[in-house]
């Protein structure tokens, strides 16, 4: 496994953030399910991504309503093709079939996408907080794998901070429901209050935990947790005064329950019509909430009389949008944070030019000192050292104000002054202007058959 490469520049080439993914808006539920199922082995995906020459860092964010790959890249075209190829291979579909559901964001727009995800503004349930934990978990996984360097570290840490700020300052007075809570809200709108009901949660991961807590909050009387691991089910059940069991006991656990919430990572259906038939023979009313991606619940269950199935695609059509004032405030904060991040990034981007300028000055000074030593051989070593120190102080003083000022100007006005400095002193520093980056993005996605999207 290849470890982190330099992130702000690699071999003199600038490294920028690239985000490629698909979500509940861009892709069909079937395609999103295949992407989610294909990226369960995050370590394997990270290894594949880091095997690309053009990719220096990588992080995979996979949730019930999105799969996104954030990479720090040396070259746009090669990286875009490699990320798409990895995603297509993991999903088991040709890239041409996957491409219509893909979107791509580059440089500042990739950071903006990360900020949107962290704040919940890009979630199926706008403003939900669970995505913050999912993003943090993705970052920790990538870090442990040696896939995170300075570019992804800085962008992700800032995204987590921005997400927390938006939730604290804007949404704390009107907290948004989690996806599990929103699904149960929708269920109650059809079936009435869940107070006194009996409920079964299948899956003890993050989504299952959120669903179980939401059910307890709604006053369910009997709650049972099932998981592949008896230990996982027992741990969750102990926190909620619930009973527990293993997935093999599902057929018996269904008897007598009013609500079933499925949230496993199984690639096959967990709840089938055959299992539900025995349950419905006793009582012909059942609410099923499918929070899994790929789906845990077979589609035919929705056709059985007395069964109400709520799944993620259905929620996308039914969830209530955030209040306009709240949404406006959240976007204002995000825009402010994005402007500050971009200014700091532009200021940092001139560092290679400043380093090159100082190296040029050091080189000229060394040549002049060599010339002086050859012309004045009678100078003692101490005298030569005094001359060298004086020249270094002079060089440092001459360069200090211009280098500080060019950082300030770059932060405010982009690369114009940095480019001018490069031209004036004929500095050999690779450059990639914003226009070139956007053009590269457009051309790169054209190679996908013009099916993907680059936000400019």
Buried (B, 14 or more C-beta within 10 A) or exposed (E): EEEBBBBBBBEEBBBBBBBBBBBBEBBEBEBBBBBBBBBEEBBEBBBBBBEBEBBBBBBBBBBBBBBBBBBBBBBBBBBBBBBBBBBBBBBEBEBEEBBBBBBBBBBBBBBBBBBBBBBBBBBBBBBBBBBBEBBBBBBEBBBEBBBBBBBBBBBBEBBBEBBBBBBEEBBEEEEBBBBBBBBBBBBBEEBEEBEEBBBBBBBBBBBBBBBBBBBBEBEBEBBBBBBBEBEBBBBBBEEBEBBBBBBEBBEEBBEEBBBBBBBBBBEEBBBBBEBBEEBBEEEEEBBBBBBBBBBBBBEBBBEBEEBBBBBBBBBBEEBEEBEEEBBEBBBEBBEEBBEEBBBEBBBBBBBBBBBBBBEBBEEEBEEEBEEBEEEEEEBEEEEBEEBBEEBBEEBEEEBEEEBEEBBEBBBEEBBEBBBEBBEEEEBEBEBBEBEEBBEBBEEBBEBBEEBBBBBE
